[in-house]
Amino acid sequence: MRRKREGRAIVLGGSMAGLFSARALSETFANVTVVDRDELTGPNELRRGLPQGHHLHGLLARGQQITEEYFPGITEQMRAAGAQTGDVADDVRWIINGKRLAKVDSGLIALTSSRPFLERHVRDRVLALPEVSFLERATVQSLVTTADRREVNGVVVRRADGTEETLHADLVVDATGRGSRTSVWLQEFGYEAVQEEKHKIGLGYTTRYYRVPDEAFEGNISINTVASAGVPRGAICQKIDGDRAIVTAYGILGDHPPTDPEGFIGFIKSLAAPDIHEVLTVSEPIDDPVAYKFPTNLRRHYQRMTDFPAGLLVIGDAVCSFNPSYAQGMTVSALGSLVLRRHLADTHRPDPLRYFEDLARDAVDGCWEMAVGADLSFPEVEGERTPEVQEAHAFIAQVQEAATRDAAVARAYSRVIGLVDSPAVLHDSPIEAAIAGAQR
């Protein structure tokens, strides 16, 4: 029997992490208020609070599954409105180390669209929930706590007209992203400093939109030329909504794609495979190239804290912000919302320390290790390469090579990078045998 909804929760931030959180909270609370400094419900335009929204974003396969679970029918709804769908390994052309991975039915859905399109469809479904409301164009000024700072029971917000208001709540969830102020507030309250871990990657990417003849994709919905140690440049050319294609090129440690049209095309031409460049030679650009920079991976280790106020939780990029070229961010936010949902099953005020432990184990740890490990495969990236890391690099290189020849390996690998299966499946006996056979 479902427990009666009661009480109020406040979500700080209306991006994907905030929307997934609001959906999870709506199963427990009678009132869920999403607070954001942007105007969220206007036209389908880029939000000021999402400067990277112009660039390519993707839900990995596990993220698509969670989104569909939360909002049944949304995948078909988006497809009917112009998004593209296909199989992750059969309708996406993966090119790694200059070689195409074997095409195979993975059983996983690839959904491609622009970020504003995706966010709008998820936001509309969240807004349709009777428990959820949005407070737009409002800036969070501070947390409201008890005198001893042991409990958080609301926030102070400043509206667009300059007036301030105190919003009381049983639970506050911080989904404000990389710029989250929770770690600062905690120290002001007398709590220990949150341990932060950073890895410099100096990623820069440039995006341009095109009209692409359908036949140029040769039946694919996306062409992914992945950066590798040999050629540390990559790009993705993807069909999206509005009968457009988006092309995002990227490079690390200052080797960034230029923003002049000729330089952008030259960068694309320098990739390890000619596929995307060949598509662009028969395509029409819609706009000028636009750049964005992502200097460091950042993780805040809330799970290592020994004390934390009740009534406050953190999720999404506010906890961990990954190299965006791996497209893990939105899916990790979705995974985090499942952890939140589970902890809300028994109480309106989950134990924050237990929540952060589970968030680390079930949503963050594996992806962080995959992202940082992949970054360290580039010799130019600073960081310790332990024997374990070097062994992992060697094994993944073998997996990738085998995936160009063996459909079973390609299927297993696609399910791992889609965050559907654990990397442990790559060590199953049949897969290891196929990998070994491909080395001969």
Legacy VTK file of the C-alpha trace (Angstrom):
# vtk DataFile Version 3.0
C-alpha trace
ASCII
DATASET POLYDATA
POINTS 440 float
0.000 0.000 0.000
1.403 3.380 -1.028
2.152 5.790 1.808
0.162 9.016 1.831
1.995 11.959 0.317
2.615 14.729 2.821
5.011 17.555 3.612
7.078 19.768 1.348
10.369 19.319 -0.470
12.380 22.013 -2.233
14.694 21.300 -5.167
17.384 23.880 -5.847
17.956 23.956 -9.603
15.701 23.064 -12.511
18.166 21.324 -14.821
18.018 17.585 -15.519
19.287 16.621 -12.057
16.630 18.840 -10.500
13.893 17.467 -12.743
14.790 13.842 -12.007
14.908 14.693 -8.294
11.497 16.380 -8.422
10.047 13.284 -10.082
11.455 11.051 -7.340
10.286 13.402 -4.566
6.764 13.594 -6.010
6.144 10.012 -4.911
6.635 10.964 -1.256
5.808 14.658 -0.804
2.499 16.445 -1.279
4.316 19.567 -2.435
7.587 19.753 -4.393
8.885 23.203 -5.333
11.660 23.564 -7.914
13.530 26.860 -7.485
15.631 28.218 -10.339
17.071 31.586 -11.286
16.088 31.117 -14.944
12.713 31.331 -16.636
12.177 27.622 -17.209
8.725 27.445 -18.743
9.106 29.923 -21.590
10.001 29.168 -25.224
12.316 26.326 -26.108
15.465 28.417 -25.836
18.837 28.067 -24.174
18.762 28.794 -20.450
21.168 31.380 -19.094
22.103 28.908 -16.355
23.168 26.302 -18.921
25.901 27.970 -20.982
26.883 24.623 -22.492
23.290 23.960 -23.609
24.125 24.904 -27.202
26.438 21.907 -27.438
25.790 18.213 -27.884
24.278 16.345 -24.940
23.257 12.750 -24.666
21.385 10.423 -22.383
23.287 7.174 -22.238
21.196 4.033 -22.591
20.666 3.652 -18.846
19.566 7.273 -18.632
17.030 6.684 -21.392
15.687 3.665 -19.521
15.250 5.626 -16.282
13.618 8.532 -18.106
11.143 6.152 -19.732
10.442 4.492 -16.382
9.660 7.862 -14.785
7.653 9.152 -17.744
6.119 6.246 -19.709
5.851 6.965 -23.414
8.222 9.943 -23.411
10.682 8.320 -25.817
7.993 7.873 -28.462
6.640 11.347 -27.691
10.061 12.870 -28.375
10.565 10.759 -31.486
7.228 11.965 -32.861
8.312 15.567 -32.172
11.572 15.210 -34.094
14.120 13.394 -31.936
15.903 10.408 -33.462
15.921 6.894 -32.034
17.820 3.757 -32.919
19.924 0.977 -31.478
23.006 2.090 -29.543
25.316 -0.320 -31.378
23.479 -0.883 -34.657
22.329 2.625 -35.599
25.292 4.517 -34.141
28.596 4.375 -36.025
31.305 4.051 -33.385
34.848 4.758 -34.561
37.609 4.114 -32.011
41.310 4.249 -32.843
40.249 4.955 -36.417
38.305 1.697 -36.743
34.566 1.065 -36.812
33.114 -1.138 -34.113
31.081 -4.098 -35.329
27.411 -3.300 -35.838
25.107 -5.417 -33.687
21.698 -5.264 -32.039
22.436 -4.275 -28.442
18.815 -4.090 -27.325
19.432 -0.539 -26.077
17.816 2.654 -27.326
19.853 5.616 -28.503
17.879 8.864 -28.291
19.370 11.919 -29.996
18.113 15.501 -29.677
19.245 18.973 -28.694
19.580 19.687 -24.976
16.755 22.295 -24.888
14.434 19.838 -26.665
15.169 17.024 -24.221
14.945 19.253 -21.182
11.652 20.784 -22.314
9.982 17.406 -22.768
11.142 16.131 -19.381
10.225 19.443 -17.732
6.729 19.376 -19.224
6.163 15.892 -17.830
7.416 16.986 -14.411
5.160 20.045 -14.470
2.199 17.794 -15.227
2.666 16.121 -11.836
0.096 17.616 -9.427
2.622 17.669 -6.581
5.227 19.763 -8.436
5.417 23.525 -8.959
8.191 25.812 -10.209
9.427 29.028 -8.658
11.216 30.723 -11.556
13.550 33.723 -11.672
14.381 33.246 -8.007
17.855 33.142 -6.495
18.645 31.091 -3.395
20.214 33.387 -0.819
20.787 30.994 2.079
19.636 27.899 3.870
17.290 28.125 6.851
18.504 26.058 9.794
17.787 25.424 13.430
19.825 27.475 15.906
22.295 24.642 16.448
22.756 24.157 12.657
21.871 20.498 13.016
18.841 20.665 10.717
17.971 22.439 7.486
14.314 23.329 7.247
14.047 25.673 4.300
15.675 28.310 2.104
15.591 32.061 1.680
14.992 33.114 -1.929
15.107 36.451 -3.685
12.525 36.928 -6.401
13.054 38.871 -9.610
11.411 41.955 -8.103
13.992 42.007 -5.300
11.722 40.761 -2.520
12.963 38.003 -0.241
10.909 35.092 0.991
11.504 32.188 3.345
10.313 28.828 2.050
10.006 26.150 4.708
10.496 22.498 3.829
10.964 19.049 5.289
13.751 18.339 2.795
16.000 20.476 0.573
17.798 18.855 -2.379
20.670 20.806 -3.953
20.788 20.199 -7.711
22.444 23.512 -8.609
25.333 21.917 -10.464
29.057 22.452 -10.387
28.667 25.924 -8.837
26.799 24.566 -5.809
27.274 26.582 -2.615
26.465 23.754 -0.198
30.112 23.042 0.606
30.610 26.723 1.486
27.448 26.896 3.583
28.469 23.802 5.521
31.771 25.354 6.546
29.983 28.530 7.562
27.784 26.355 9.782
30.862 24.835 11.432
30.988 21.497 9.608
34.175 19.967 8.243
35.320 20.926 4.764
34.090 18.676 1.989
37.022 16.889 0.389
37.329 17.811 -3.279
39.132 15.899 -6.000
40.087 17.531 -9.286
41.704 16.238 -12.444
42.826 18.741 -15.036
41.897 17.794 -18.596
41.682 21.191 -20.288
38.855 20.014 -22.550
37.555 22.419 -25.150
34.786 21.761 -27.635
33.190 23.610 -30.525
29.736 23.033 -31.996
28.090 23.864 -35.282
24.654 22.949 -36.642
24.037 21.703 -40.185
21.433 20.566 -42.663
22.635 17.131 -43.706
21.200 15.017 -46.545
19.697 11.942 -44.963
21.648 9.575 -47.218
24.937 11.019 -45.932
24.409 9.220 -42.617
24.162 5.857 -44.434
21.343 4.714 -42.150
22.972 5.847 -38.907
21.581 8.433 -36.498
24.998 9.357 -35.094
28.645 9.091 -36.082
30.969 9.058 -33.070
34.679 9.407 -33.794
36.201 8.916 -30.355
39.419 10.620 -29.277
42.213 8.194 -28.430
45.808 8.351 -27.229
47.070 8.222 -30.820
44.785 11.027 -32.025
43.512 12.944 -28.970
40.808 14.692 -30.969
37.238 13.558 -31.388
33.858 14.609 -32.753
30.237 13.532 -32.911
27.864 14.201 -35.798
24.312 13.457 -34.782
20.807 13.757 -36.188
18.577 15.777 -33.858
15.231 17.537 -33.721
14.290 20.238 -36.203
15.614 18.240 -39.169
19.112 19.300 -38.143
22.420 17.694 -37.365
24.703 18.821 -34.567
28.466 18.476 -34.845
30.546 18.843 -31.688
34.325 18.495 -31.977
36.618 18.325 -28.938
40.230 18.220 -27.851
42.162 18.211 -24.571
44.847 20.280 -22.852
44.440 23.343 -25.025
44.208 21.528 -28.357
40.743 22.927 -28.967
38.714 23.108 -32.168
38.798 26.595 -33.724
35.667 28.723 -34.002
36.315 30.036 -37.518
34.560 27.882 -40.146
37.737 26.947 -42.015
39.609 26.053 -38.838
36.655 24.001 -37.567
36.521 21.971 -40.783
40.298 21.550 -40.679
40.062 20.146 -37.152
37.355 17.696 -38.273
39.528 16.646 -41.206
42.383 15.824 -38.810
40.413 13.156 -36.925
41.432 9.506 -36.970
38.721 8.685 -39.537
37.292 10.724 -42.436
33.621 9.857 -41.876
32.376 13.113 -40.329
34.412 15.276 -42.690
32.885 13.424 -45.647
29.389 14.110 -44.284
30.118 17.814 -43.880
31.370 18.183 -47.456
27.769 17.585 -48.632
26.083 19.532 -45.790
24.939 23.113 -45.294
25.953 24.965 -42.106
23.115 26.698 -40.243
25.163 28.863 -37.887
28.699 29.756 -36.871
30.837 27.518 -34.646
30.514 28.175 -30.899
33.095 27.108 -28.276
32.953 25.995 -24.642
35.700 24.983 -22.198
35.684 22.410 -19.396
38.943 22.647 -17.404
38.710 19.905 -14.773
36.804 16.902 -13.570
35.472 17.731 -10.099
34.206 15.465 -7.360
33.005 16.474 -3.911
33.346 13.503 -1.562
30.301 14.011 0.622
30.354 10.291 1.388
33.553 10.848 3.400
31.979 13.342 5.789
31.408 12.268 9.380
28.648 14.772 10.127
25.986 16.465 8.025
22.796 18.399 8.806
19.459 16.628 8.518
17.032 17.834 5.885
19.642 18.522 3.187
20.902 16.345 0.330
23.026 17.013 -2.768
22.782 15.416 -6.224
24.034 15.594 -9.800
26.898 17.827 -10.895
26.856 19.445 -7.443
28.446 16.162 -6.294
30.434 15.129 -9.360
31.131 16.817 -12.692
32.669 14.598 -15.374
34.512 15.064 -18.651
31.482 15.825 -20.880
32.908 13.973 -23.870
31.829 10.731 -22.155
28.194 11.957 -21.888
27.775 10.532 -18.379
26.431 13.593 -16.544
22.683 13.406 -17.144
22.625 9.640 -16.748
24.505 9.814 -13.440
21.930 12.389 -12.287
19.181 9.941 -13.213
20.945 7.147 -11.312
21.298 9.481 -8.337
17.567 10.150 -8.369
16.948 6.403 -8.027
19.114 6.433 -4.888
17.105 9.395 -3.599
13.853 7.604 -4.399
14.975 4.511 -2.515
15.947 6.492 0.578
12.590 8.271 0.556
10.678 4.992 0.670
10.664 4.936 4.465
11.172 8.526 5.590
10.752 12.147 4.503
14.174 12.960 5.948
16.715 10.362 4.837
19.914 9.933 6.810
22.289 12.087 4.712
25.418 10.078 5.500
23.770 6.823 4.421
22.367 8.531 1.330
25.798 9.831 0.290
27.362 6.401 0.824
24.775 4.813 -1.473
25.000 7.663 -3.984
28.744 7.110 -4.253
28.461 3.341 -4.570
25.423 3.123 -6.880
25.733 6.221 -9.051
29.120 7.922 -8.919
32.076 5.648 -8.124
32.030 3.475 -11.231
31.503 6.379 -13.613
34.189 8.467 -11.928
36.684 5.622 -12.218
35.763 5.066 -15.872
36.069 8.773 -16.721
39.306 9.439 -14.864
40.786 6.178 -16.105
39.899 7.044 -19.691
41.431 10.509 -19.293
44.656 8.968 -18.016
44.930 6.939 -21.211
46.060 10.182 -22.832
49.800 10.497 -22.048
49.573 14.289 -21.802
47.057 14.226 -18.925
48.660 14.540 -15.500
47.948 11.858 -12.897
49.257 8.679 -11.339
49.163 5.643 -13.569
49.351 2.785 -11.117
49.964 -0.752 -12.352
46.208 -1.325 -11.961
45.412 1.678 -14.169
47.924 0.575 -16.802
46.481 -2.940 -16.749
42.973 -1.514 -17.187
44.137 0.601 -20.125
45.688 -2.412 -21.800
42.552 -4.485 -21.295
40.197 -1.802 -22.645
42.434 -1.414 -25.688
42.040 -5.164 -26.284
38.266 -4.893 -25.821
38.030 -2.040 -28.303
40.119 -3.881 -30.880
38.049 -7.044 -30.447
34.830 -5.015 -30.730
35.809 -4.059 -34.288
35.735 -7.742 -35.269
33.388 -9.555 -32.889
29.690 -8.676 -32.521
29.387 -10.205 -29.043
32.236 -8.058 -27.732
30.790 -4.972 -29.434
27.411 -5.656 -27.794
28.938 -6.161 -24.351
31.108 -3.056 -24.661
28.188 -0.891 -25.786
26.169 -1.997 -22.784
29.037 -1.126 -20.427
29.651 2.363 -21.813
25.874 2.874 -21.793
25.992 2.254 -18.000
23.504 -0.595 -18.326
25.918 -3.391 -17.427
28.870 -3.463 -15.057
32.373 -3.549 -16.567
32.609 -6.978 -14.921
30.660 -8.479 -17.862
33.715 -7.881 -20.047
35.439 -10.550 -17.961
32.749 -13.185 -18.524
34.341 -16.301 -19.990
32.754 -16.111 -23.487
33.681 -12.425 -23.847
37.233 -12.958 -22.619
37.594 -15.843 -25.059
36.359 -13.627 -27.906
38.764 -10.869 -26.882
41.674 -13.310 -26.787
40.671 -14.737 -30.162
40.647 -11.273 -31.713
44.275 -10.745 -30.674
45.500 -13.687 -32.744
LINES 1 441
440 0 1 2 3 4 5 6 7 8 9 10 11 12 13 14 15 16 17 18 19 20 21 22 23 24 25 26 27 28 29 30 31 32 33 34 35 36 37 38 39 40 41 42 43 44 45 46 47 48 49 50 51 52 53 54 55 56 57 58 59 60 61 62 63 64 65 66 67 68 69 70 71 72 73 74 75 76 77 78 79 80 81 82 83 84 85 86 87 88 89 90 91 92 93 94 95 96 97 98 99 100 101 102 103 104 105 106 107 108 109 110 111 112 113 114 115 116 117 118 119 120 121 122 123 124 125 126 127 128 129 130 131 132 133 134 135 136 137 138 139 140 141 142 143 144 145 146 147 148 149 150 151 152 153 154 155 156 157 158 159 160 161 162 163 164 165 166 167 168 169 170 171 172 173 174 175 176 177 178 179 180 181 182 183 184 185 186 187 188 189 190 191 192 193 194 195 196 197 198 199 200 201 202 203 204 205 206 207 208 209 210 211 212 213 214 215 216 217 218 219 220 221 222 223 224 225 226 227 228 229 230 231 232 233 234 235 236 237 238 239 240 241 242 243 244 245 246 247 248 249 250 251 252 253 254 255 256 257 258 259 260 261 262 263 264 265 266 267 268 269 270 271 272 273 274 275 276 277 278 279 280 281 282 283 284 285 286 287 288 289 290 291 292 293 294 295 296 297 298 299 300 301 302 303 304 305 306 307 308 309 310 311 312 313 314 315 316 317 318 319 320 321 322 323 324 325 326 327 328 329 330 331 332 333 334 335 336 337 338 339 340 341 342 343 344 345 346 347 348 349 350 351 352 353 354 355 356 357 358 359 360 361 362 363 364 365 366 367 368 369 370 371 372 373 374 375 376 377 378 379 380 381 382 383 384 385 386 387 388 389 390 391 392 393 394 395 396 397 398 399 400 401 402 403 404 405 406 407 408 409 410 411 412 413 414 415 416 417 418 419 420 421 422 423 424 425 426 427 428 429 430 431 432 433 434 435 436 437 438 439
